[in-house]
Amino acid sequence: MALFTWLAGLFSIRDKASSLYESGLKKAKSQNHAGAIDDYTLAIDMPNASFQVKAMAQYNRALVQVAANNDTQAVEDLNVVLAMKETLTNVKSMARQQLLRIEGRSAKQRN
């Protein structure tokens, strides 16, 4: 019985992380930047969340940071995504592309 309870708890935590991620997506779509960042942060911080959910929450939090004109925070999040060993190749590729966009925009602003 204890094993069943442990497994149920593990899956509910993973479901909670996925729910937070989905909530972050909805809030980002409605331009509720602070709410989206909060939901993504909670999903990232959940200890038993799957690495895919954590990586996508980190990536999407970076996108929201860009939309909220917080490029420094976005760069930090994107670098975390790139450092995650388990991150899927396509997610790392999207993170690299976003970093290049931020760098390009920063260079234009300096000129």
C-alpha positions as CSV (number, residue, x, y, z in Angstrom):
1,M,0.0,0.0,0.0
2,A,2.8,2.4,0.8
3,L,4.3,1.9,-2.7
4,F,0.9,2.7,-4.3
5,T,0.7,5.9,-2.2
6,W,4.3,6.9,-3.1
7,L,3.6,6.3,-6.9
8,A,0.3,8.2,-6.7
9,G,2.1,11.1,-5.0
10,L,4.9,11.0,-7.6
11,F,2.4,11.2,-10.5
12,S,0.3,13.9,-8.9
13,I,3.5,16.0,-8.5
14,R,4.3,15.5,-12.2
15,D,0.7,16.3,-13.1
16,K,0.9,19.4,-11.0
17,A,4.1,20.5,-12.8
18,S,2.5,19.9,-16.1
19,S,-0.6,21.9,-15.0
20,L,1.5,24.8,-13.9
21,Y,3.3,24.7,-17.2
22,E,0.0,24.7,-19.1
23,S,-1.2,27.6,-16.9
24,G,1.9,29.5,-17.7
25,L,1.3,29.0,-21.4
26,K,-2.3,30.4,-21.0
27,K,-1.1,33.4,-19.0
28,A,1.7,34.1,-21.4
29,K,-0.8,34.0,-24.3
30,S,-3.0,36.5,-22.5
31,Q,0.1,38.7,-21.8
32,N,-0.1,38.1,-18.1
33,H,3.7,38.1,-17.8
34,A,4.0,38.1,-14.1
35,G,1.5,35.3,-13.7
36,A,3.2,33.2,-16.4
37,I,6.6,33.7,-14.9
38,D,5.3,32.7,-11.5
39,D,3.7,29.5,-12.9
40,Y,6.8,28.6,-14.9
41,T,9.0,29.1,-11.8
42,L,6.8,26.9,-9.7
43,A,7.0,24.1,-12.3
44,I,10.8,24.5,-12.6
45,D,11.1,24.3,-8.8
46,M,9.0,21.1,-8.4
47,P,11.5,18.4,-7.3
48,N,9.9,15.5,-9.2
49,A,8.8,17.3,-12.3
50,S,10.0,15.6,-15.5
51,F,13.1,17.2,-17.1
52,Q,11.1,17.9,-20.2
53,V,8.6,20.0,-18.3
54,K,11.4,21.8,-16.5
55,A,13.3,22.5,-19.7
56,M,10.2,23.8,-21.5
57,A,9.1,25.9,-18.5
58,Q,12.6,27.4,-18.3
59,Y,12.6,28.1,-22.1
60,N,9.1,29.6,-22.0
61,R,9.9,31.6,-19.0
62,A,12.8,33.1,-21.0
63,L,10.3,34.0,-23.8
64,V,8.0,35.8,-21.3
65,Q,11.0,37.6,-19.9
66,V,11.8,38.9,-23.4
67,A,8.2,40.0,-23.9
68,A,8.5,41.8,-20.5
69,N,11.7,43.5,-21.6
70,N,13.8,41.6,-19.1
71,D,16.6,40.4,-21.4
72,T,19.1,39.8,-18.6
73,Q,16.7,37.3,-17.0
74,A,15.9,35.8,-20.3
75,V,19.5,35.2,-21.1
76,E,20.0,33.5,-17.7
77,D,17.1,31.2,-18.4
78,L,18.2,30.3,-21.9
79,N,21.7,29.5,-20.6
80,V,20.2,27.2,-18.0
81,V,18.3,25.4,-20.8
82,L,21.5,25.0,-22.8
83,A,23.3,23.6,-19.7
84,M,20.7,21.0,-19.0
85,K,22.1,17.6,-20.2
86,E,18.6,16.1,-20.6
87,T,17.2,19.0,-22.7
88,L,16.0,17.8,-26.1
89,T,18.1,19.0,-29.1
90,N,15.2,21.0,-30.7
91,V,14.7,22.9,-27.4
92,K,18.4,23.7,-27.2
93,S,18.3,24.9,-30.8
94,M,15.4,27.2,-30.1
95,A,17.2,28.5,-27.0
96,R,20.3,29.3,-29.1
97,Q,18.2,31.1,-31.7
98,Q,16.5,33.2,-29.1
99,L,19.9,34.1,-27.6
100,L,21.0,35.3,-31.0
101,R,17.9,37.4,-31.4
102,I,18.5,39.0,-28.0
103,E,22.1,39.7,-28.8
104,G,21.2,41.1,-32.2
105,R,18.6,43.4,-30.7
106,S,21.1,44.5,-28.0
107,A,23.7,45.3,-30.7
108,K,21.2,47.4,-32.6
109,Q,20.3,49.4,-29.5
110,R,23.9,50.1,-28.8
111,N,24.5,51.5,-32.3
